[in-house]
Amino acid sequence: MTARVALLSRPLVALIVIVIAVVLDQVVKIAVENYLPMQEAVPLLPVLALYRTYNLGVAFSLLSGMEREFIVGMRVLIVAFVLWLWRRTPKERAFAHSGFALIIAGAIGNLIDGFVYGHVIDYILFHTETWSFAVFNLADSFITIGAGLVILDEVFGPKKTDQ
């Protein structure tokens, strides 16, 4: 990996990326709240629409019947666990460190929603005439891309050698 890719192994750089991602997520959510009609599709492409809705659970509305405090606590534990993984991962694992930063940013973005609104604001909808994917947001995208980077790092990253 190049030195540029390994930048997210450095705490300050990772923190800056996380802060920028969280701010971007929150700015978009504020715009969605102020300008996008509730539960009314606004087509962008034949398979993509904006569709504001609220998620009371976690990803894909799982656990939506659980208490708000449980959901918030679970998100805090996830952030703590990912921070622990990030610190234990060798610095040369650039994809993993990038992924951890994105996962943390997405979790914090959705955590802020839970504190401020009592729910997560979702607004991206992929669909066809006969099928639709769960409505999600930028923070969910960060988490998904981050998890993908961690998986890529595990599959293709440097392997430990037994000495």
N, C-alpha and C positions, 0 to 999 in steps of 0.2 A: 504494500500500500504506500501511497505517497505521503509525504509529511502533511500536505494540505488535507487529505482525507482524515488523517489521524487527529486533526484539530479538536474534534469533539471529545477526545479523550481528556482534554484539559478542562477543569471545572469552570473556569471563567468563560471560556468560549461556549461550552455547553449551556451555561446559565443564560448567556446572551441569546442563544438560539431559542431556548425555552421561553424566555420573556417575550421575544419577538413573535413566536408562534402563538402564545397565549393572548397577547394583545391583538393580533390579527383575528384570532378566533372570536374574541369578545367584541371587536369592532363590527365584524360581520353579523354576529348575533344581535347586536343593538340595531343595526340597519334592518335586519329581518323583522325584529319586533316592531319597528317603527313604520316599515313600508310594505311588508308582505302580508296579504290577507290571510286570515286563519283558515286552514284546511281547504284551500282553494288552489288548484294547480295553476302555475304560471309557466307555460311551456317555453323551453329554451331551444331544445332540439327534439326530433321525433321520439327520442328515448330518454330525454332528460328534462325534468321540470323542477321548479322551486315549489315547495309545498310546506308551509309552516305548520308544525304540530309540536306537541309537548310530550316528552318521554319522562314518565315518573319512575322508571326503573333504570337498568343499566343497558348495555348494548342490546339492540333489537327488542327493547321493552321487557327484557327478562327481569324477573323479580319486581315487576311494577306494583305488586300487591304488598310489598314489604314497607316497613316504616322508613321514613325519610332519614332518620338518624342512622339506621342500619346501612342504607345505601351510601351515605356520606362517609361513615366509618369504613366501609369496605373500600371506597375510593382512596381514602387516606392510607389504608394499609397497602393498597396496590402501589401507590407512589412510594411509600417507604420500602417496599420489597424491591421495586425496580431500582431505587437509589442504592440499595444494598448490592444488588447484582452489578450495577454500574461500577461501584467501587471495587468489587472483587474481580472484575474482568480486566485482563491485561491490556495495557495501553495500545498495543499494536492491533487490537481487534476493532478496527475503525467502523465497520458496518454495525457491530453490536453497540458501540458507544453512540453512534448516530441514531440507531433504533431506540435505545434507552431514552435519549433526549426527546425524541418525538413522542414516545409513549408517555413520558412524564408531562410534557406540554399538553397533550390531549386530555390526560386524566385531570390535570389542574384546570383546564378550560371547562370541562364538564363539572368539576367540583365547584367552581365559581358559580356556575348556573344553579347548582343545587342550593348553595347558600343564598344567592341573590333572589332567585325566582321560585325556588322550591321544586323545580323540574329542569330538565335539559331541553334546550331549544333545538329542534331538528328542522331541516329545511331542504335537503337534497334528496331527490327522488329519481331513481332510474326505473323505467317502466316500458312495457309494450302494451298493446291492446288487451292482451290476455294474461299478463304477468307484471308484477311490480316487486322491486326489492324494498327492503325496509328503508324508511326515511332516516337519514343520518345527517351529521354536520361535519364541519372542518376538523373539530377536535377528534371525532371518531376516525376521520381519515388519517390524522396524525398517528393515532394509536395503531391502526391497521398497517400503515406503511412502516411504522416503527417495528411492529412485530415481524413483518416481512423481512426487514433488514437484519433483525436478530436471527431469524431462521436462516437467511442466506449466509450470515457469518458462521453459523454452526455447521452448515453443509459445506461451504466453500472456503471458510477462513482457515488460518494456520492451525495445524493440529499439534497437540502436545506430543512430545517424543519422550519415551521412557529412557531414562539414563541409567 
